[in-house]
């Protein structure tokens, strides 16, 4: 344990099941920060670490007078420090309030001191609507570090609450209706939405298989060729089984599943996350049928946003009403940068 001025203390948790700071405390702290997304939940972070862990886990709490103010969900590997979830997570950030500069300084310094042969931090996918980027620049100046902007990505979304009639109209687009009409003309057409993790588990093998087939003929093979990716989805369905925010959809037609989607509705933000469809039926666009059904579900559930996630694919522009961004920030020891340049 280390101490900075004004009684800001840092403590490294013993893991995700730390006796003094577990899922309940994590969830409460998450609501106090500028970023609150499914990717920062205890369940997501726990499942990600169990499936992909590398290096050393560094869950660092900053507290004052015994009250936890913020949590840095870090891990270190080969001299670098990253957010847990760096890979597959659309939005990442600190958990809790890092508005106090002493809190952020304490978290960064604790991680630096605990990382052998420290080179720096890379903070992937920090939302621009968080002030973390600006705060990292200021903290780096105080700590003798150097910040680099390492690029950004777009995140289109349909703002349902602000454009409710437009969102309803999106579900009636002619192309979506035309493609659905092809399948719905057969009485075997059926849409199932599942929230229970145990029930989702029973469908994951089919989901993985269809995704691998969907991407097998493209330059980008399916992520589910990797056993660790399959493990992650199974773990997430298990630990988030009763969370209320899992959303798994499958569309049946003629005794087969023609499309799947693994996503979330977290605090009213419905996330388009991992879709797939039967490649043999591509000319009938089962993917568009899936999208319409998810838009209808988000409306029925009273969601305030339909988040298309990262990426600027053309189809998203047909529905999105806004585009936000996430940034990747590198924060380095200047000596390490000088060595790398030479």
C-alpha positions as CSV (number, residue, x, y, z in Angstrom):
1,X,0.0,0.0,0.0
2,X,1.2,3.5,-0.8
3,X,0.1,7.0,0.2
4,X,0.1,10.4,-1.5
5,X,-0.8,13.8,-0.1
6,X,-4.3,14.6,1.1
7,X,-4.7,11.0,2.4
8,X,-5.3,9.3,-1.0
9,X,-4.3,5.7,-0.5
10,X,-4.0,3.0,-3.1
11,X,-4.6,-0.7,-2.6
12,X,-4.2,-3.5,-5.0
13,X,-7.1,-5.9,-4.8
14,X,-6.4,-9.6,-4.3
15,X,-8.4,-10.3,-7.5
16,X,-12.0,-10.0,-8.8
17,X,-13.3,-11.8,-5.7
18,X,-11.5,-9.6,-3.2
19,X,-13.3,-9.9,0.2
20,X,-13.5,-6.2,0.7
21,X,-14.5,-5.1,-2.8
22,X,-16.6,-7.5,-4.8
23,X,-19.3,-7.3,-7.5
24,X,-21.7,-5.2,-5.5
25,X,-19.1,-2.6,-4.6
26,X,-17.8,-2.6,-8.1
27,X,-21.3,-1.9,-9.6
28,X,-21.9,1.0,-7.2
29,X,-18.6,2.6,-8.0
30,X,-19.2,2.2,-11.7
31,X,-22.2,4.5,-11.5
32,X,-20.1,7.4,-10.1
33,X,-17.8,7.8,-13.0
34,X,-18.1,9.3,-16.5
35,X,-18.1,6.0,-18.2
36,X,-20.6,3.3,-17.4
37,X,-20.9,0.6,-20.0
38,X,-21.3,-3.2,-20.1
39,X,-17.6,-3.5,-20.8
40,X,-16.7,-2.1,-17.4
41,X,-19.0,-4.3,-15.4
42,X,-17.6,-6.8,-12.9
43,X,-19.0,-9.6,-15.0
44,X,-17.4,-8.6,-18.3
45,X,-14.1,-7.8,-16.7
46,X,-14.0,-11.0,-14.7
47,X,-14.9,-13.2,-17.7
48,X,-12.4,-11.4,-19.9
49,X,-9.5,-11.8,-17.5
50,X,-10.3,-15.5,-16.9
51,X,-10.4,-16.2,-20.6
52,X,-7.5,-14.1,-21.9
53,X,-5.3,-13.3,-18.9
54,X,-1.7,-12.5,-19.5
55,X,0.9,-10.8,-17.4
56,X,-0.1,-9.6,-13.9
57,X,-3.5,-8.4,-12.8
58,X,-3.4,-5.0,-11.2
59,X,-6.8,-4.0,-9.8
60,X,-5.9,-0.8,-8.0
61,X,-8.3,1.1,-5.8
62,X,-7.8,4.8,-4.7
63,X,-9.4,5.7,-1.5
64,X,-9.6,8.5,1.0
65,X,-10.6,8.0,4.6
66,X,-11.5,4.4,3.8
67,X,-13.9,5.2,1.0
68,X,-13.0,3.9,-2.5
69,X,-13.2,6.8,-5.0
70,X,-11.9,5.1,-8.1
71,X,-10.6,1.8,-9.5
72,X,-8.0,1.2,-12.2
73,X,-8.7,-2.2,-13.8
74,X,-5.2,-2.8,-15.1
75,X,-2.9,-5.6,-16.0
76,X,0.8,-5.3,-16.8
77,X,2.7,-7.3,-19.4
78,X,6.3,-6.9,-20.7
79,X,6.7,-3.4,-19.2
80,X,3.3,-2.1,-20.5
81,X,0.1,-1.5,-18.6
82,X,-3.4,-1.9,-20.1
83,X,-7.0,-1.8,-19.2
84,X,-8.5,-5.3,-18.5
85,X,-10.7,-5.9,-21.5
86,X,-8.2,-4.5,-24.1
87,X,-9.3,-6.6,-27.0
88,X,-13.0,-7.1,-27.8
89,X,-14.3,-4.3,-25.6
90,X,-15.8,-1.3,-27.4
91,X,-15.5,1.2,-24.5
92,X,-13.0,1.2,-21.6
93,X,-12.1,3.7,-18.9
94,X,-11.3,4.1,-15.2
95,X,-14.1,3.1,-12.9
96,X,-15.4,5.7,-10.5
97,X,-14.4,9.4,-10.2
98,X,-10.9,10.4,-11.2
99,X,-11.7,14.1,-11.3
100,X,-9.4,14.7,-8.3
101,X,-5.9,14.9,-9.8
102,X,-4.4,13.2,-6.7
103,X,-6.6,10.2,-7.3
104,X,-5.5,9.7,-10.9
105,X,-1.9,10.4,-10.0
106,X,-2.0,7.8,-7.3
107,X,-3.4,5.1,-9.6
108,X,-0.9,5.8,-12.3
109,X,2.0,5.9,-9.9
110,X,1.0,2.7,-8.2
111,X,0.8,0.9,-11.5
112,X,4.2,2.3,-12.6
113,X,5.9,1.3,-9.4
114,X,4.5,-2.3,-9.7
115,X,5.5,-2.8,-13.3
116,X,9.0,-4.2,-13.9
117,X,11.0,-2.4,-16.5
118,X,8.1,0.1,-16.9
119,X,7.7,1.4,-20.5
120,X,4.2,3.0,-20.3
121,X,0.5,2.7,-20.5
122,X,-1.8,2.1,-23.5
123,X,-5.4,3.0,-22.8
124,X,-7.6,1.6,-25.6
125,X,-11.1,2.8,-26.6
126,X,-11.6,5.6,-24.1
127,X,-14.8,7.5,-25.1
128,X,-14.4,11.1,-26.1
129,X,-17.4,12.0,-23.9
130,X,-15.2,11.1,-21.0
131,X,-12.6,13.6,-19.8
132,X,-10.1,10.9,-19.2
133,X,-7.9,11.9,-22.2
134,X,-7.6,15.5,-21.0
135,X,-6.9,14.3,-17.5
136,X,-4.2,11.9,-18.6
137,X,-2.4,14.7,-20.4
138,X,-2.4,16.8,-17.2
139,X,-1.4,13.8,-15.0
140,X,1.4,12.9,-17.4
141,X,2.9,16.4,-17.1
142,X,2.8,16.1,-13.3
143,X,4.4,12.7,-13.3
144,X,7.0,13.3,-16.0
145,X,5.3,11.1,-18.6
146,X,4.6,11.7,-22.2
147,X,1.1,11.4,-23.9
148,X,0.6,10.2,-27.5
149,X,-2.7,10.2,-29.4
150,X,-2.6,6.7,-30.9
151,X,-5.7,7.0,-33.1
152,X,-9.5,6.9,-32.8
153,X,-12.5,4.9,-34.0
154,X,-16.1,5.8,-34.7
155,X,-19.1,4.6,-32.8
156,X,-22.4,5.3,-34.6
157,X,-25.7,5.2,-32.7
158,X,-29.4,5.7,-33.1
159,X,-30.6,8.0,-30.4
160,X,-34.1,6.5,-29.8
161,X,-35.1,8.8,-26.9
162,X,-34.4,12.0,-28.9
163,X,-35.7,10.6,-32.2
164,X,-38.4,8.1,-31.3
165,X,-40.5,8.5,-34.5
166,X,-37.4,8.3,-36.6
167,X,-36.4,5.1,-34.8
168,X,-39.8,3.6,-35.4
169,X,-39.6,4.6,-39.1
170,X,-36.2,2.8,-39.3
171,X,-37.9,-0.5,-38.6
172,X,-40.2,0.1,-41.6
173,X,-37.5,0.7,-44.2
174,X,-38.5,-1.0,-47.4
175,X,-35.3,-3.1,-47.7
176,X,-35.7,-4.5,-44.2
177,X,-39.4,-5.3,-44.8
178,X,-38.7,-6.9,-48.2
179,X,-36.1,-9.2,-46.8
180,X,-38.2,-10.2,-43.8
181,X,-41.2,-10.8,-46.0
182,X,-39.3,-13.5,-47.8
183,X,-38.8,-15.5,-44.6
184,X,-42.0,-14.5,-42.9
185,X,-44.2,-15.8,-45.7
186,X,-43.4,-19.3,-44.3
187,X,-45.1,-20.1,-41.1
188,X,-41.9,-21.6,-39.7
189,X,-40.4,-18.1,-39.3
190,X,-39.8,-17.5,-35.6
191,X,-37.8,-15.0,-33.5
192,X,-36.6,-15.8,-30.0
193,X,-35.0,-13.3,-27.6
194,X,-33.3,-14.8,-24.6
195,X,-32.0,-13.1,-21.4
196,X,-31.1,-16.0,-19.2
197,X,-27.5,-17.0,-19.4
198,X,-28.1,-20.7,-18.7
199,X,-30.5,-20.9,-21.7
200,X,-28.0,-18.9,-23.9
201,X,-25.3,-21.5,-23.1
202,X,-27.3,-24.2,-24.8
203,X,-27.2,-22.2,-28.1
204,X,-23.6,-21.1,-28.2
205,X,-22.1,-24.0,-30.1
206,X,-24.5,-23.3,-32.9
207,X,-23.7,-19.6,-32.7
208,X,-19.9,-20.3,-32.9
209,X,-20.3,-22.7,-35.8
210,X,-22.4,-20.3,-37.9
211,X,-20.0,-17.4,-37.2
212,X,-17.0,-19.5,-38.4
213,X,-18.9,-20.5,-41.5
214,X,-20.0,-16.9,-42.2
215,X,-16.4,-15.7,-42.1
216,X,-14.5,-18.7,-43.5
217,X,-14.4,-17.4,-47.1
218,X,-13.3,-13.8,-46.1
219,X,-9.8,-12.4,-45.4
220,X,-10.9,-12.1,-41.7
221,X,-11.5,-15.5,-40.2
222,X,-13.9,-15.8,-37.3
223,X,-12.7,-15.0,-33.8
224,X,-14.3,-18.2,-32.7
225,X,-11.6,-20.2,-34.3
226,X,-9.8,-19.4,-31.0
227,X,-10.8,-21.5,-28.1
228,X,-10.2,-18.6,-25.7
229,X,-12.9,-16.6,-27.4
230,X,-15.4,-19.4,-27.0
231,X,-14.4,-19.7,-23.4
232,X,-15.0,-16.0,-22.9
233,X,-18.6,-16.0,-24.2
234,X,-19.4,-19.1,-22.1
235,X,-18.0,-17.5,-19.0
236,X,-19.8,-14.2,-19.7
237,X,-23.2,-16.0,-20.2
238,X,-22.5,-17.9,-16.9
239,X,-21.4,-15.0,-14.6
240,X,-23.9,-12.5,-16.1
241,X,-26.8,-15.0,-16.2
242,X,-29.0,-13.1,-13.9
243,X,-27.7,-9.6,-14.7
244,X,-30.7,-8.6,-16.7
245,X,-28.6,-7.1,-19.5
246,X,-27.8,-10.1,-21.7
247,X,-29.6,-10.2,-25.0
248,X,-29.3,-13.3,-27.2
249,X,-31.5,-13.5,-30.3
250,X,-31.9,-16.3,-32.8
251,X,-34.2,-16.4,-35.9
252,X,-35.5,-19.8,-37.0
253,X,-36.8,-20.6,-40.5
254,X,-37.6,-24.1,-41.8
255,X,-36.2,-25.9,-38.8
256,X,-32.9,-24.1,-38.9
257,X,-31.3,-21.0,-37.3
258,X,-30.7,-18.5,-40.0
259,X,-29.2,-15.7,-37.7
260,X,-27.9,-15.2,-34.2
261,X,-27.0,-12.1,-32.2
262,X,-25.1,-11.9,-28.9
263,X,-25.6,-8.5,-27.4
264,X,-26.7,-6.4,-24.4
265,X,-29.2,-3.9,-23.2
266,X,-27.3,-2.2,-20.4
267,X,-29.0,0.7,-18.6
268,X,-31.1,1.5,-21.6
269,X,-28.3,1.3,-24.2
270,X,-29.0,-1.6,-26.6
271,X,-25.7,-2.7,-28.1
272,X,-25.4,-4.4,-31.5
273,X,-22.3,-6.5,-30.6
274,X,-21.8,-9.9,-32.3
275,X,-24.2,-10.9,-35.1
276,X,-24.0,-13.7,-37.6
277,X,-26.2,-15.3,-40.2
278,X,-26.4,-18.3,-42.5
279,X,-24.0,-17.6,-45.4
280,X,-26.0,-19.9,-47.8
281,X,-29.0,-17.4,-47.5
282,X,-26.9,-14.3,-47.9
283,X,-28.8,-13.2,-51.1
284,X,-32.0,-12.9,-48.9
285,X,-30.2,-10.8,-46.3
286,X,-31.0,-12.6,-43.0
287,X,-28.6,-10.1,-41.4
288,X,-31.1,-7.3,-42.2
289,X,-33.9,-9.3,-40.8
290,X,-31.9,-9.7,-37.6
291,X,-31.2,-6.0,-37.4
292,X,-34.9,-5.1,-37.8
293,X,-35.9,-7.5,-35.0
294,X,-33.3,-6.0,-32.7
295,X,-34.5,-2.5,-33.5
296,X,-38.0,-3.6,-32.6
297,X,-36.8,-5.2,-29.4
298,X,-34.9,-2.1,-28.3
299,X,-38.0,0.0,-28.9
300,X,-40.3,-2.4,-27.1
301,X,-37.9,-2.3,-24.1
302,X,-37.9,1.4,-24.0
303,X,-34.2,1.8,-24.7
304,X,-32.8,5.3,-25.1
305,X,-30.1,4.3,-27.5
306,X,-29.4,1.7,-30.1
307,X,-25.6,1.6,-30.1
308,X,-24.0,0.1,-33.3
309,X,-20.6,-0.2,-31.5
310,X,-17.2,0.5,-33.0
311,X,-16.8,0.7,-36.8
312,X,-18.0,2.8,-39.6
313,X,-19.6,0.1,-41.8
314,X,-21.9,1.6,-44.5
315,X,-25.1,-0.1,-43.2
316,X,-24.8,1.8,-39.8
317,X,-24.9,5.1,-41.6
318,X,-28.4,4.3,-42.8
319,X,-29.7,4.2,-39.2
320,X,-27.4,6.2,-37.0
321,X,-28.4,9.7,-35.9
322,X,-25.0,10.5,-34.2
323,X,-21.4,9.3,-34.3
324,X,-19.2,9.4,-31.2
325,X,-15.6,8.4,-31.0
326,X,-13.2,6.5,-28.8
327,X,-9.5,7.3,-28.5
328,X,-6.4,5.2,-27.8
329,X,-4.0,7.1,-25.6
330,X,-0.4,6.1,-25.0
331,X,1.3,7.4,-21.9
332,X,5.0,6.6,-21.8
333,X,8.2,7.1,-19.8
334,X,10.1,9.5,-22.1
335,X,13.3,7.5,-21.7
336,X,11.6,4.5,-23.1
337,X,10.3,6.5,-26.1
338,X,13.8,7.9,-26.7
339,X,15.3,4.4,-26.6
340,X,12.6,3.1,-29.1
341,X,13.3,6.0,-31.5
342,X,17.0,5.4,-31.6
